[in-house]
């Protein structure tokens, strides 16, 4: 494996909200090859599109989604809700050069009605999320995206919810997946990665029907996650280590060097 392939793998595996940290580490580790970051554009692009990274446009407070479905080529993307296109720097994750961009075609009405219904759903169920709908495959289908980020680096964790669906008006089928990615790194390194396939039918073929099926699928999956977390907490995690030492008292780890092994940890008395 070449150096570029190795470093690209680091980029593509970056946890949510931590790409800049990974880039800084790459620069430190490859100080002898200062131009290596400039060669990672394909890796940055793949990461941003697969992670459904969000970006605020100049003069706007509402983040828009970066994805292969919203790509216009040559580093430009578009957003249906704001009727605009923009340039996106994959290395810095910054937008610029906003222009007017309106969609046209057979699925225009369906895309706009889906966005309207999604707005209601997202507002009710996410504290902060971005979403989009785009005509794809020669305007024969519609891609629907929801992404919610929650970053708390001061508390050593970051997380991202990604859901991507494709609706086929000809068959009324809705297929996609829900992905959750959470990284916790205080005094350790733990990462949760999930991928839940979704298959549903939308007989009405309307934007409201699409949003209703997405809502039902995501509610069901969140309930499954909650049950799994409870099971892990009460089962597997408890089995990893004893909750309390044999003395039945918690150890004050910041004072561990002052403990006398025989008396304080062993529980008995010992002579000095």
C-alpha positions as CSV (number, residue, x, y, z in Angstrom):
1,X,0.0,0.0,0.0
2,X,1.4,3.4,-1.0
3,X,1.8,6.3,1.4
4,X,-1.1,8.2,-0.2
5,X,-3.4,5.1,0.2
6,X,-2.4,4.7,3.8
7,X,-3.0,8.3,4.7
8,X,-6.3,8.4,2.7
9,X,-7.5,5.5,4.8
10,X,-6.9,7.7,7.9
11,X,-9.0,10.5,6.3
12,X,-11.9,8.2,5.3
13,X,-12.0,6.8,8.8
14,X,-12.1,10.2,10.6
15,X,-14.9,10.4,13.3
16,X,-17.7,13.0,13.0
17,X,-16.5,16.5,13.4
18,X,-12.8,15.5,13.7
19,X,-11.5,15.8,10.1
20,X,-9.5,18.9,11.0
21,X,-7.8,17.1,13.9
22,X,-7.0,14.1,11.6
23,X,-5.5,16.5,9.0
24,X,-3.4,18.2,11.7
25,X,-2.1,14.7,12.8
26,X,-1.3,13.8,9.2
27,X,0.7,17.0,8.8
28,X,2.7,16.2,12.0
29,X,3.3,12.6,11.0
30,X,4.4,13.5,7.4
31,X,6.5,16.5,8.1
32,X,9.1,15.2,5.7
33,X,6.4,15.2,2.9
34,X,4.8,18.7,3.4
35,X,2.9,18.4,0.1
36,X,1.0,15.2,1.0
37,X,-2.2,16.9,2.1
38,X,-2.6,18.6,-1.3
39,X,-2.7,15.1,-2.8
40,X,-5.6,14.0,-0.6
41,X,-8.4,15.8,-2.4
42,X,-10.1,12.6,-3.6
43,X,-10.1,11.2,-0.1
44,X,-11.5,14.4,1.3
45,X,-14.2,14.4,-1.3
46,X,-15.1,10.8,-0.6
47,X,-15.3,11.4,3.1
48,X,-17.4,14.6,2.9
49,X,-19.9,13.0,0.5
50,X,-20.2,9.7,2.3
51,X,-20.5,11.4,5.7
52,X,-23.1,13.8,4.4
53,X,-21.1,16.7,5.9
54,X,-23.1,19.9,6.3
55,X,-22.0,23.5,5.6
56,X,-23.4,26.9,6.1
57,X,-23.6,29.1,3.0
58,X,-22.3,32.7,3.2
59,X,-25.0,34.9,4.6
60,X,-27.1,31.9,5.7
61,X,-27.6,30.3,9.1
62,X,-29.1,27.0,7.9
63,X,-26.6,24.3,7.0
64,X,-27.0,22.4,3.7
65,X,-25.9,18.9,2.9
66,X,-22.9,17.8,0.8
67,X,-23.6,14.5,-1.0
68,X,-23.0,12.8,-4.3
69,X,-26.7,13.3,-5.1
70,X,-26.3,17.1,-4.8
71,X,-23.1,17.3,-6.8
72,X,-22.9,19.4,-9.9
73,X,-19.3,18.4,-10.6
74,X,-16.1,20.5,-10.5
75,X,-16.5,21.0,-6.7
76,X,-19.9,22.6,-6.9
77,X,-23.1,21.4,-5.1
78,X,-26.7,22.6,-5.0
79,X,-29.5,22.9,-2.4
80,X,-33.1,22.7,-3.5
81,X,-34.5,24.5,-0.4
82,X,-32.5,27.7,-1.0
83,X,-32.5,27.4,-4.8
84,X,-28.7,27.9,-4.9
85,X,-25.5,26.3,-5.9
86,X,-22.1,26.8,-4.4
87,X,-18.4,25.9,-4.4
88,X,-17.2,23.6,-1.7
89,X,-13.6,23.2,-0.5
90,X,-13.3,19.6,0.6
91,X,-10.1,20.1,2.7
92,X,-11.3,23.1,4.7
93,X,-15.1,22.2,4.5
94,X,-15.9,25.8,3.5
95,X,-18.4,27.1,1.0
96,X,-18.1,30.0,-1.4
97,X,-19.3,31.4,-4.8
98,X,-23.1,31.0,-4.2
99,X,-25.2,31.2,-7.3
100,X,-28.9,30.9,-8.1
101,X,-29.9,27.3,-9.0
102,X,-33.4,26.0,-9.6
103,X,-34.3,22.4,-10.4
104,X,-36.5,21.4,-13.3
105,X,-37.9,18.1,-14.4
106,X,-40.5,15.4,-13.8
107,X,-39.8,15.1,-10.1
108,X,-39.7,18.8,-9.2
109,X,-43.1,18.9,-7.5
110,X,-42.4,15.6,-5.6
111,X,-39.0,16.9,-4.4
112,X,-40.5,20.1,-3.1
113,X,-43.5,18.4,-1.4
114,X,-41.1,15.9,0.2
115,X,-39.0,18.8,1.5
116,X,-42.0,20.5,3.0
117,X,-43.2,17.3,4.8
118,X,-39.6,16.5,6.0
119,X,-39.3,20.0,7.5
120,X,-42.2,19.2,9.8
121,X,-40.8,15.8,10.8
122,X,-37.3,17.0,11.4
123,X,-38.4,20.0,13.5
124,X,-40.4,17.7,15.7
125,X,-37.8,14.9,16.2
126,X,-34.3,16.4,15.9
127,X,-32.9,19.3,18.0
128,X,-30.7,20.3,15.1
129,X,-30.6,18.6,11.7
130,X,-30.2,19.3,8.0
131,X,-32.1,17.5,5.2
132,X,-32.4,17.5,1.4
133,X,-34.2,15.9,-1.5
134,X,-32.8,15.6,-5.0
135,X,-33.9,14.1,-8.3
136,X,-31.5,11.3,-9.4
137,X,-31.0,8.7,-12.0
138,X,-32.0,10.9,-15.0
139,X,-34.9,12.3,-13.0
140,X,-36.6,8.9,-12.5
141,X,-36.1,8.7,-8.7
142,X,-35.7,10.9,-5.6
143,X,-33.0,10.8,-3.0
144,X,-33.9,11.9,0.5
145,X,-31.2,12.8,3.1
146,X,-31.4,13.6,6.8
147,X,-28.2,14.3,8.8
148,X,-27.9,15.5,12.4
149,X,-24.6,16.3,14.1
150,X,-23.8,16.8,17.8
151,X,-20.3,17.8,18.6
152,X,-19.0,18.1,22.2
153,X,-15.2,18.0,22.0
154,X,-14.8,19.6,25.5
155,X,-16.5,16.5,26.8
156,X,-14.5,14.2,24.5
157,X,-17.4,13.0,22.3
158,X,-18.9,13.7,18.8
159,X,-21.7,12.0,17.0
160,X,-23.6,12.0,13.7
161,X,-27.0,10.5,12.5
162,X,-27.2,9.9,8.8
163,X,-30.2,8.5,6.9
164,X,-30.3,8.2,3.2
165,X,-33.3,6.9,1.1
166,X,-34.1,6.5,-2.5
167,X,-37.8,6.6,-3.6
168,X,-38.9,5.1,-6.9
169,X,-42.2,6.7,-8.0
170,X,-42.8,3.9,-10.6
171,X,-42.9,1.2,-7.9
172,X,-43.7,3.2,-4.8
173,X,-40.7,1.6,-3.0
174,X,-38.5,3.4,-0.5
175,X,-35.1,1.9,0.2
176,X,-32.2,3.2,2.2
177,X,-30.3,3.0,5.4
178,X,-29.9,4.7,8.8
179,X,-26.3,5.1,10.2
180,X,-25.2,6.3,13.6
181,X,-21.6,7.2,14.3
182,X,-20.5,8.2,17.8
183,X,-16.9,8.6,19.0
184,X,-16.0,8.9,22.7
185,X,-12.4,9.5,23.6
186,X,-11.9,10.5,27.2
187,X,-9.2,8.3,28.7
188,X,-9.9,5.8,26.0
189,X,-11.2,5.4,22.4
190,X,-14.7,4.0,21.9
191,X,-16.7,4.2,18.7
192,X,-20.2,3.2,17.9
193,X,-21.0,2.5,14.2
194,X,-24.4,1.2,13.1
195,X,-26.0,0.6,9.7
196,X,-29.7,-0.3,9.6
197,X,-31.2,-1.1,6.1
198,X,-34.7,0.2,5.5
199,X,-37.3,-1.0,3.0
200,X,-40.8,0.4,2.9
201,X,-43.7,1.0,0.5
202,X,-45.3,4.4,-0.1
203,X,-48.6,3.6,-1.9
204,X,-49.6,7.2,-2.1
205,X,-46.4,8.2,-3.8
206,X,-46.6,11.7,-2.2
207,X,-44.1,13.7,-0.2
208,X,-46.3,13.4,2.9
209,X,-46.4,9.6,2.4
210,X,-42.6,9.5,2.1
211,X,-42.1,11.5,5.2
212,X,-44.6,9.3,7.1
213,X,-42.7,6.1,6.2
214,X,-39.3,7.7,7.1
215,X,-40.8,8.8,10.5
216,X,-42.1,5.3,11.2
217,X,-38.8,3.6,10.2
218,X,-36.6,6.0,12.2
219,X,-38.8,5.9,15.3
220,X,-38.6,2.1,15.2
221,X,-34.9,2.1,14.9
222,X,-34.4,4.6,17.7
223,X,-36.4,2.3,20.0
224,X,-34.2,-0.6,19.0
225,X,-31.1,1.4,19.8
226,X,-32.5,2.4,23.2
227,X,-33.2,-1.2,24.1
228,X,-29.7,-2.3,22.9
229,X,-28.1,0.4,25.1
230,X,-30.0,-0.7,28.2
231,X,-29.1,-4.3,27.4
232,X,-25.4,-3.4,27.1
233,X,-25.4,-1.3,30.3
234,X,-27.1,-4.0,32.3
235,X,-25.3,-7.0,30.8
236,X,-22.1,-6.9,28.8
237,X,-20.6,-3.7,30.3
238,X,-21.2,-4.9,33.8
239,X,-19.5,-8.1,33.0
240,X,-16.3,-6.3,31.8
241,X,-15.3,-5.3,35.4
242,X,-16.3,-5.4,39.0
243,X,-18.4,-2.3,39.9
244,X,-16.7,-2.0,43.3
245,X,-13.4,-3.4,44.6
246,X,-13.5,-6.2,47.1
247,X,-13.5,-3.6,49.9
248,X,-16.9,-2.4,48.6
249,X,-15.5,1.1,48.5
250,X,-14.7,3.2,45.4
251,X,-11.0,3.9,44.9
252,X,-10.0,7.6,44.7
253,X,-7.7,7.3,41.7
254,X,-6.2,10.7,42.1
255,X,-4.9,9.5,45.5
256,X,-4.0,6.0,44.4
257,X,-0.2,6.5,45.0
258,X,-0.9,7.1,48.7
259,X,-2.7,3.8,49.3
260,X,-1.0,1.1,51.3
261,X,-1.5,-2.1,49.4
262,X,-2.2,-4.3,52.4
263,X,-4.4,-2.0,54.5
264,X,-6.2,0.3,52.1
265,X,-6.7,-1.9,49.1
266,X,-6.7,-5.4,50.7
267,X,-9.0,-4.3,53.5
268,X,-7.0,-5.6,56.4
269,X,-4.6,-3.9,58.8
270,X,-0.8,-3.9,58.2
271,X,2.1,-2.7,60.2
272,X,4.1,0.3,59.0
